Protein backbone atom coordinates (compact mmCIF):
# COMPACT_ATOMS: atom_id res chain seq x y z
CA UNK A 1 0.00 0.00 0.00
CA UNK A 2 1.44 3.36 -0.98
CA UNK A 3 1.78 6.33 1.33
CA UNK A 4 -0.92 8.21 -0.56
CA UNK A 5 -3.48 5.43 -0.13
CA UNK A 6 -2.63 5.16 3.58
CA UNK A 7 -3.19 8.88 4.02
CA UNK A 8 -6.53 8.72 2.20
CA UNK A 9 -7.64 5.77 4.33
CA UNK A 10 -6.76 7.59 7.57
CA UNK A 11 -8.55 10.74 6.41
CA UNK A 12 -11.66 8.78 5.43
CA UNK A 13 -11.84 7.25 8.91
CA UNK A 14 -11.13 10.61 10.51
CA UNK A 15 -13.98 12.22 8.55
CA UNK A 16 -16.33 9.39 9.54
CA UNK A 17 -15.54 10.01 13.20
CA UNK A 18 -16.05 13.75 12.72
CA UNK A 19 -19.43 13.14 11.07
CA UNK A 20 -20.52 10.99 14.01
CA UNK A 21 -19.51 13.76 16.42
CA UNK A 22 -21.48 16.35 14.49
CA UNK A 23 -24.50 14.07 14.02
CA UNK A 24 -24.25 14.06 10.22
CA UNK A 25 -23.34 10.41 9.71
CA UNK A 26 -26.51 9.60 7.76
CA UNK A 27 -25.70 12.27 5.15
CA UNK A 28 -22.13 10.96 4.87
CA UNK A 29 -23.25 7.36 4.46
CA UNK A 30 -25.75 8.40 1.79
CA UNK A 31 -23.12 10.32 -0.14
CA UNK A 32 -20.62 7.45 0.02
CA UNK A 33 -23.21 4.94 -1.22
CA UNK A 34 -24.35 7.20 -4.05
CA UNK A 35 -20.71 7.84 -5.01
CA UNK A 36 -19.98 4.12 -5.20
CA UNK A 37 -23.08 3.48 -7.31
CA UNK A 38 -22.15 6.34 -9.66
CA UNK A 39 -18.59 5.04 -9.96
CA UNK A 40 -19.72 1.52 -10.78
CA UNK A 41 -22.19 2.80 -13.36
CA UNK A 42 -19.56 4.93 -15.07
CA UNK A 43 -17.13 1.98 -15.09
CA UNK A 44 -19.75 -0.20 -16.80
CA UNK A 45 -20.38 2.46 -19.45
CA UNK A 46 -16.73 2.73 -20.42
CA UNK A 47 -15.72 -0.94 -20.36
Backbone as a printed PyTorch tensor [residue, N CA C, xyz], in Angstrom:
tensor([[[  0.8480,  -1.1720,   0.0000],
         [  0.0000,   0.0000,   0.0000],
         [  0.8970,   1.2400,   0.0000]],

        [[  0.6110,   2.1640,  -0.8670],
         [  1.4430,   3.3570,  -0.9810],
         [  1.1050,   4.3530,   0.1310]],

        [[  1.9740,   5.3000,   0.3100],
         [  1.7820,   6.3250,   1.3320],
         [  0.5070,   7.1180,   1.0660]],

        [[  0.2650,   7.4220,  -0.1910],
         [ -0.9170,   8.2080,  -0.5590],
         [ -2.2010,   7.4720,  -0.1780]],

        [[ -2.2710,   6.1760,  -0.4560],
         [ -3.4850,   5.4280,  -0.1310],
         [ -3.6540,   5.2970,   1.3790]],

        [[ -2.5450,   5.1970,   2.1200],
         [ -2.6330,   5.1560,   3.5830],
         [ -3.1800,   6.4670,   4.1290]],

        [[ -2.7090,   7.5700,   3.5730],
         [ -3.1940,   8.8840,   4.0170],
         [ -4.6770,   9.0260,   3.7330]],

        [[ -5.1150,   8.6280,   2.5350],
         [ -6.5320,   8.7190,   2.1980],
         [ -7.3820,   7.8530,   3.1140]],

        [[ -6.8970,   6.6710,   3.4550],
         [ -7.6370,   5.7740,   4.3320],
         [ -7.7940,   6.3890,   5.7250]],

        [[ -6.7090,   6.9550,   6.2470],
         [ -6.7590,   7.5940,   7.5650],
         [ -7.7260,   8.7740,   7.5450]],

        [[ -7.6580,   9.5800,   6.5000],
         [ -8.5470,  10.7430,   6.4130],
         [-10.0080,  10.3330,   6.2820]],

        [[-10.2750,   9.2530,   5.5650],
         [-11.6560,   8.7810,   5.4320],
         [-12.2100,   8.3690,   6.7910]],

        [[-11.4130,   7.6580,   7.5720],
         [-11.8450,   7.2460,   8.9090],
         [-12.0210,   8.4700,   9.8050]],

        [[-11.0700,   9.3910,   9.7200],
         [-11.1310,  10.6140,  10.5070],
         [-12.4180,  11.3860,  10.2080]],

        [[-12.7660,  11.5000,   8.9370],
         [-13.9760,  12.2200,   8.5490],
         [-15.2330,  11.4820,   8.9910]],

        [[-15.1980,  10.1520,   9.0170],
         [-16.3280,   9.3870,   9.5350],
         [-16.5390,   9.6920,  11.0130]],

        [[-15.4580,   9.7090,  11.7690],
         [-15.5410,  10.0110,  13.2010],
         [-16.0670,  11.4250,  13.4080]],

        [[-15.5870,  12.3580,  12.6140],
         [-16.0460,  13.7450,  12.7190],
         [-17.5400,  13.8620,  12.4100]],

        [[-18.0080,  13.1130,  11.4210],
         [-19.4300,  13.1420,  11.0660],
         [-20.2820,  12.5830,  12.2030]],

        [[-19.7880,  11.5470,  12.8720],
         [-20.5250,  10.9880,  14.0130],
         [-20.6170,  12.0310,  15.1250]],

        [[-19.5120,  12.7190,  15.3790],
         [-19.5080,  13.7560,  16.4230],
         [-20.5050,  14.8620,  16.1340]],

        [[-20.6050,  15.2450,  14.8690],
         [-21.4840,  16.3510,  14.4900],
         [-22.9140,  15.8950,  14.2220]],

        [[-23.1550,  14.5870,  14.2550],
         [-24.5050,  14.0740,  14.0190],
         [-24.9070,  14.0690,  12.5580]],

        [[-23.9500,  14.0220,  11.6560],
         [-24.2520,  14.0610,  10.2240],
         [-23.8300,  12.7740,   9.5210]],

        [[-23.8190,  11.6700,  10.2750],
         [-23.3390,  10.4110,   9.7060],
         [-24.2660,   9.8880,   8.6160]],

        [[-25.5840,  10.1200,   8.7710],
         [-26.5130,   9.6040,   7.7570],
         [-26.2840,  10.2700,   6.4020]],

        [[-25.9970,  11.5720,   6.4020],
         [-25.6960,  12.2670,   5.1490],
         [-24.4320,  11.7000,   4.5240]],

        [[-23.4120,  11.4630,   5.3720],
         [-22.1300,  10.9570,   4.8700],
         [-22.2830,   9.5680,   4.2860]],

        [[-23.0270,   8.7160,   4.9690],
         [-23.2500,   7.3620,   4.4590],
         [-23.9820,   7.4110,   3.1260]],

        [[-24.9990,   8.2620,   3.0370],
         [-25.7500,   8.4040,   1.7890],
         [-24.8790,   8.8620,   0.6410]],

        [[-24.0070,   9.8170,   0.9130],
         [-23.1190,  10.3230,  -0.1400],
         [-22.1160,   9.2680,  -0.5760]],

        [[-21.5980,   8.4900,   0.3790],
         [-20.6240,   7.4530,   0.0200],
         [-21.2680,   6.3590,  -0.8100]],

        [[-22.4970,   5.9810,  -0.4540],
         [-23.2070,   4.9420,  -1.2180],
         [-23.5100,   5.4430,  -2.6250]],

        [[-24.0190,   6.6750,  -2.7230],
         [-24.3470,   7.1990,  -4.0520],
         [-23.0890,   7.3650,  -4.8990]],

        [[-21.9690,   7.7160,  -4.2810],
         [-20.7110,   7.8400,  -5.0120],
         [-20.2330,   6.5020,  -5.5510]],

        [[-20.3840,   5.4550,  -4.7480],
         [-19.9810,   4.1160,  -5.2030],
         [-20.8650,   3.6480,  -6.3510]],

        [[-22.1520,   3.8860,  -6.2440],
         [-23.0760,   3.4800,  -7.3140],
         [-22.7470,   4.2360,  -8.6020]],

        [[-22.4980,   5.5360,  -8.4800],
         [-22.1540,   6.3350,  -9.6640],
         [-20.8530,   5.8380, -10.2830]],

        [[-19.8730,   5.5330,  -9.4570],
         [-18.5930,   5.0420,  -9.9610],
         [-18.7290,   3.7220, -10.6820]],

        [[-19.5180,   2.8150, -10.1290],
         [-19.7170,   1.5170, -10.7770],
         [-20.4550,   1.6740, -12.0970]],

        [[-21.4350,   2.5630, -12.1300],
         [-22.1930,   2.8020, -13.3630],
         [-21.2880,   3.3830, -14.4480]],

        [[-20.4700,   4.3330, -14.0840],
         [-19.5560,   4.9350, -15.0670],
         [-18.5570,   3.8870, -15.5740]],

        [[-18.0530,   3.0400, -14.6700],
         [-17.1270,   1.9820, -15.0940],
         [-17.7810,   1.0420, -16.0860]],

        [[-19.0360,   0.6980, -15.8800],
         [-19.7470,  -0.2010, -16.7980],
         [-19.9420,   0.4510, -18.1590]],

        [[-20.1690,   1.7610, -18.1760],
         [-20.3780,   2.4630, -19.4470],
         [-19.1180,   2.4740, -20.2990]],

        [[-17.9640,   2.5680, -19.6770],
         [-16.7250,   2.7330, -20.4200],
         [-15.9060,   1.4470, -20.5440]],

        [[-16.4590,   0.3320, -20.2070],
         [-15.7190,  -0.9400, -20.3570],
         [-15.7820,  -1.4160, -21.7790]]])
